[in-house]
Amino acid sequence: MFQTMGGNPRNFNKLDFYSLPSPCFVIDKKALQDNLEILHGLKEDTEVKILLALKAFSTFSLAPLISSYLDGCCSSGLYETKLAKKYFKGEISTFSPAFKKDEFNEIAQITDHVIFNSLTQIKDFIDIANKFNNQIGVRINPVYSEVKNEKYSAASLNSRLGIHVGDLKNVDFQQLSGIHIHALCEQNFKPLENTWNHISEAILPLSKHLKWINLGGGHHITRQDYQIKQLKKFLKKTSSQTNTQLYIEPGEAVVLDSGILVGEIIDSFKPNNPLSSYMAITDISATSHIPDVIEAPYRPALLNEPKTGYKIQLGGPSCLAGDNIGIYNFKEIPKVGDRIALLDQAHYTMVKTSFFNGIKMPSIAIWDSTTNDIEIIKKFSYEDFEKKLS
């Protein structure tokens, strides 16, 4: 059975699901603000700079709120960089595994930090970056990772991301302002400390050339069990040791447990076979709306799922045989028209949705659990589907 991820319902039991279009992503502004206050407290105590990772969450309607707490955004290419410049305030840090020649000039004009992935990319683009006064960095692969799933390990031996720590002797650090290190994925503090201990002997002598060190993302700082006191101590010590400005780039931590995906049961049946599961089809599609359910894979938590009950296999409306969300307990056999909600659906969901099979994408709503005010900020139509094609 796939691991169930997420699961803190926060205030979502107060929300009237039947008042919403279905399917619909719902972001609780209050839950988001609670996360932002934790991150802002970390900033104040340690002077670390915190950038929102747009690859995880880029709902720009919330940019004014996020920008009032954080220091800017990190982007992965031209389009995210343009989005950050248009809607968010603060610094922009742009990293790509490989920049394209016909895009880099525009990126360099609007970003603050450019982080290169290889020696060849530095050689090809450093003159353009210098022309626009970019602060230039290089990504380092520490070749140390505690991420168990290989495809989410950015610091494995065969990762395409970053210059191996053993090859730093080939880098001219007098050309650079900083270094970027990313080795975490949904982890607590200890893996960060272990990673730093693994590479600090190589990094510390180089820090005299640097203005900043970016410790990447994957820090689950807003999770209830996160060891934030240890993180604060570590950041203060590392900043002092290196005499640099430290950055982190959380994506999930910014919006952790602040969003749900509301859906509706559109069919329910039991095949005439004692070995088969009871089936319920919902207008939520794993492949179209939450592809990490298939790619990770994982089982999203269901709001108010009982510990025991009728075991129901929830599936999506696409023709993909594997469009299954998971098997869940229900107090009663679900009926057509019943509403359900999957928890922790803000990050890596809206940024990954697709029109596969012509399935309608979920609307997006902003809800304030303190006032019960709700605003539908986006609805998708047939015209959106048609415009994506040609």
C-alpha positions in Angstrom: 0.0 0.0 0.0 1.3 3.5 -0.9 2.2 5.8 2.0 -0.5 8.3 3.0 0.8 11.8 2.9 -0.5 15.0 4.4 -3.4 14.8 6.8 -3.7 17.9 9.0 -7.3 19.1 8.4 -6.8 22.4 10.1 -10.1 24.3 9.7 -11.4 22.6 6.6 -14.2 20.8 8.5 -15.9 24.2 8.7 -16.0 24.6 5.0 -19.3 24.0 3.1 -18.1 21.8 0.2 -21.5 22.0 -1.5 -21.1 25.8 -1.9 -18.2 25.2 -4.4 -17.9 24.1 -8.0 -16.6 20.6 -8.3 -13.8 19.8 -8.6 -12.2 22.7 -6.8 -8.9 23.5 -5.2 -9.4 25.5 -2.0 -6.6 27.5 -0.3 -7.3 28.6 3.3 -5.7 32.1 3.6 -5.5 31.7 7.4 -3.6 28.4 7.2 -1.3 29.9 4.6 -0.7 32.9 6.8 0.0 30.7 9.8 2.8 29.0 7.7 4.1 32.3 6.6 4.3 33.6 10.2 6.5 30.6 11.2 8.8 31.3 8.2 8.9 35.0 9.1 9.8 34.2 12.6 12.7 32.1 11.3 13.9 35.0 9.3 13.8 37.4 12.2 15.7 35.0 14.5 18.4 34.0 12.1 18.5 36.6 9.3 18.1 33.9 6.7 16.4 35.0 3.5 13.5 32.8 2.4 12.4 32.5 -1.3 9.1 30.8 -2.4 9.8 28.0 -4.8 7.4 28.7 -7.6 7.8 25.2 -9.0 5.7 24.0 -6.0 3.2 26.8 -5.8 2.6 29.8 -8.0 -0.9 31.0 -7.4 -0.2 34.6 -8.0 -3.5 35.8 -6.5 -1.8 35.2 -3.2 1.4 37.0 -4.2 0.7 40.2 -2.1 0.2 38.1 1.1 3.3 35.9 0.4 5.4 38.8 -0.6 4.6 40.6 2.7 6.3 37.8 4.6 9.1 36.3 2.4 12.1 37.8 0.5 11.1 36.8 -3.0 10.9 33.8 -5.3 13.1 31.2 -6.9 12.3 30.1 -10.4 13.3 27.4 -12.8 13.3 29.1 -16.1 11.9 32.0 -18.2 8.2 31.7 -17.6 8.5 31.4 -13.8 11.0 34.2 -13.7 8.5 36.4 -15.7 5.7 35.4 -13.3 7.8 36.3 -10.3 8.7 39.7 -11.7 5.1 40.6 -12.6 3.3 39.5 -9.5 5.7 39.1 -6.6 8.0 41.5 -4.7 11.6 40.9 -3.6 14.5 39.1 -5.1 14.4 36.5 -7.9 16.8 33.6 -8.0 16.8 31.6 -11.2 18.2 28.1 -11.6 17.9 25.8 -14.6 19.6 22.5 -15.4 20.4 24.1 -18.7 19.5 27.6 -19.9 18.6 28.0 -23.6 20.5 30.6 -25.6 17.3 32.2 -27.0 15.8 32.7 -23.5 18.8 33.6 -21.3 19.1 37.2 -22.3 15.5 37.9 -21.2 16.0 35.9 -18.0 19.2 37.9 -17.2 17.4 41.2 -17.5 14.8 40.4 -14.9 16.4 38.1 -12.4 18.8 39.0 -9.5 20.6 35.7 -9.1 21.5 33.3 -11.9 22.6 29.8 -10.7 24.4 27.7 -13.3 24.4 23.9 -13.3 27.7 23.1 -15.1 31.0 24.6 -16.1 29.9 24.8 -19.8 26.9 26.8 -18.9 29.0 29.2 -16.9 31.4 29.6 -19.9 28.5 30.1 -22.3 26.5 32.7 -20.3 28.6 34.4 -17.7 29.3 37.4 -19.9 25.6 38.0 -20.4 24.9 37.6 -16.7 27.6 40.1 -15.9 26.2 42.5 -18.4 23.0 42.7 -16.4 24.7 42.8 -13.0 23.4 39.4 -12.0 24.8 37.8 -8.9 26.2 34.5 -10.3 26.1 31.2 -8.5 26.8 27.5 -9.2 24.8 24.5 -8.1 26.8 21.9 -6.2 25.9 18.2 -5.9 27.1 17.1 -2.5 26.8 13.4 -3.6 25.1 12.8 -0.3 21.4 12.2 0.1 19.0 10.7 2.6 16.1 10.8 0.2 14.9 7.2 -0.1 13.1 7.5 -3.5 15.8 7.7 -6.1 13.8 9.8 -8.6 13.4 12.5 -5.9 17.0 12.5 -4.9 18.7 15.6 -6.3 22.1 14.7 -4.8 22.6 11.1 -5.9 25.8 10.0 -7.7 24.0 10.0 -11.1 22.0 13.2 -10.6 22.2 15.6 -13.5 21.8 18.5 -11.0 25.0 20.3 -10.0 28.7 20.0 -10.1 30.0 17.2 -8.0 31.6 18.4 -4.8 34.8 16.6 -5.7 35.0 18.7 -8.9 35.0 22.1 -7.3 38.7 22.5 -8.0 37.7 23.2 -11.6 35.5 26.2 -10.7 36.8 29.8 -10.6 35.0 31.1 -7.5 36.4 34.6 -8.1 33.8 34.8 -10.8 30.9 33.8 -8.5 28.8 35.4 -5.8 27.4 32.2 -4.3 26.7 28.5 -4.3 23.5 26.5 -4.3 23.1 23.2 -2.5 19.9 21.2 -2.7 19.7 17.6 -1.3 16.4 17.4 0.6 12.8 16.3 -0.1 10.1 16.7 2.5 12.6 16.3 5.4 13.2 17.4 8.9 16.3 19.2 10.1 18.7 16.3 10.7 19.3 15.4 7.0 20.3 19.1 6.4 22.8 19.0 9.2 24.2 15.7 7.9 24.5 17.0 4.4 26.4 20.1 5.6 28.7 18.0 7.7 29.5 15.9 4.7 30.6 18.8 2.5 31.6 21.6 5.0 35.3 20.7 4.7 35.2 21.4 1.0 32.9 24.5 1.3 34.3 26.4 4.2 37.7 27.3 2.4 35.7 28.6 -0.6 33.3 30.8 1.5 35.8 33.7 1.6 35.0 34.3 -2.1 31.2 34.1 -1.6 28.5 36.6 -0.7 25.7 33.9 -0.2 25.0 30.3 0.2 21.6 28.9 -0.9 20.6 25.8 1.0 17.8 24.9 -1.5 14.4 23.5 -0.6 12.9 20.3 0.8 12.8 21.7 4.4 9.5 20.8 6.0 9.8 23.8 8.4 6.0 24.3 9.0 5.4 20.6 9.8 4.3 20.2 13.4 7.2 17.9 14.3 9.9 20.0 12.5 13.0 20.7 14.7 13.0 24.4 14.2 15.1 25.2 17.2 17.9 23.1 15.8 17.5 24.7 12.4 17.8 28.2 13.9 21.0 27.2 15.8 22.4 25.7 12.6 21.7 28.7 10.5 23.2 31.2 12.9 26.4 29.0 13.3 26.7 28.4 9.5 26.2 32.1 8.7 28.9 33.0 11.2 31.3 30.4 10.0 31.0 31.3 6.3 30.4 35.1 6.7 27.7 34.8 4.0 24.0 35.5 3.6 22.1 32.3 3.8 19.1 31.5 1.7 16.5 28.7 1.7 13.9 28.0 -0.9 10.9 26.2 0.6 7.9 25.4 -1.6 5.9 22.8 0.3 6.6 24.4 3.6 5.0 27.7 2.5 1.6 26.1 1.8 1.8 22.8 3.7 -1.7 21.7 4.8 -3.2 24.9 3.6 -5.1 23.5 0.6 -7.6 20.8 -0.2 -9.1 19.4 -3.4 -12.9 19.1 -3.2 -14.6 16.6 -5.5 -17.9 14.8 -6.1 -18.8 11.2 -6.4 -20.3 10.7 -9.9 -20.7 6.9 -9.9 -20.6 4.1 -7.3 -20.8 0.3 -8.0 -19.7 -3.1 -6.9 -18.8 -5.7 -9.6 -20.4 -9.1 -9.1 -17.2 -10.7 -8.0 -16.2 -11.5 -4.4 -12.6 -10.5 -5.0 -13.3 -7.1 -6.5 -13.4 -3.8 -4.6 -16.3 -1.5 -4.3 -15.7 1.3 -6.8 -16.5 5.0 -6.6 -15.7 7.3 -9.5 -15.1 10.9 -8.7 -14.6 14.0 -10.8 -11.0 14.3 -9.3 -8.5 12.6 -11.7 -5.2 11.4 -10.3 -3.5 11.7 -13.7 -5.0 15.1 -14.6 -5.3 16.9 -11.3 -2.8 15.3 -8.8 -0.3 13.4 -11.0 2.1 12.8 -8.0 -0.4 10.2 -6.8 0.8 8.1 -9.7 4.3 9.4 -10.2 5.5 9.5 -6.5 3.5 7.4 -5.8 1.5 8.2 -2.7 -2.0 8.1 -1.2 -3.5 11.5 -0.4 -5.2 11.8 3.0 -9.0 11.9 2.9 -10.7 14.4 5.2 -12.6 12.7 8.0 -11.7 9.2 6.9 -12.7 6.7 9.6 -10.3 4.1 10.8 -12.6 1.3 9.8 -15.6 1.1 7.4 -16.5 0.2 3.9 -13.4 -0.1 1.8 -13.9 2.0 -1.4 -11.5 2.3 -4.3 -11.6 5.9 -5.5 -10.9 6.5 -9.1 -10.9 9.3 -11.6 -13.0 9.9 -14.7 -10.3 9.5 -17.3 -9.8 6.5 -19.6 -6.4 5.7 -18.1 -6.6 2.3 -16.3 -4.3 3.6 -13.6 -6.3 6.7 -12.8 -6.8 5.5 -9.2 -6.5 7.7 -6.2 -6.5 5.0 -3.5 -8.6 2.7 -1.3 -10.3 4.5 1.5 -12.6 3.7 4.4 -16.1 5.2 4.3 -18.8 5.1 7.1 -21.4 4.5 4.4 -21.2 3.5 0.8 -20.8 6.8 -1.1 -23.7 8.0 -3.2 -23.7 10.0 -6.4 -23.5 13.6 -5.5 -21.6 13.2 -2.2 -18.7 15.5 -1.8 -15.2 14.5 -0.6 -12.0 16.4 0.1 -8.4 15.3 -0.2 -6.0 17.0 2.2 -2.7 18.9 1.6 -3.4 19.7 -2.1 -1.8 23.1 -2.5 1.7 22.2 -3.5 2.7 20.3 -6.7 -1.0 20.1 -7.7 -2.2 23.3 -9.4 1.2 23.7 -11.1 1.0 20.1 -12.5 -2.7 19.9 -13.7 -3.4 19.0 -17.3 -6.2 18.7 -19.8 -5.5 15.0 -20.5 -8.5 13.3 -21.9 -10.3 16.6 -22.1 -11.1 16.4 -18.4 -12.1 19.7 -16.8 -9.4 21.2 -14.5 -10.4 22.1 -11.0 -11.5 25.6 -10.2 -9.4 27.5 -7.7 -10.9 29.2 -4.6 -9.4 31.3 -1.8 -11.2 30.8 1.6 -10.6 32.6 4.8 -11.4 30.2 7.6 -11.6 33.1 10.2 -14.4 34.9 8.3 -15.7 32.1 6.1 -15.3 34.5 3.1 -14.7 32.6 -0.1 -13.7 33.8 -3.6 -13.6 31.7 -6.7 -10.5 33.1 -8.5 -10.3 30.8 -11.4 -12.7 28.6 -13.5 -11.6 26.6 -16.5 -13.7 26.2 -19.6 -13.7 24.3 -22.9 -12.1 27.4 -24.5 -9.1 26.9 -22.1 -8.8 23.3 -23.4 -9.1 24.3 -27.0 -6.5 27.2 -26.7 -3.9 24.8 -25.4 -4.1 22.8 -28.7 -3.9 23.9 -32.3 
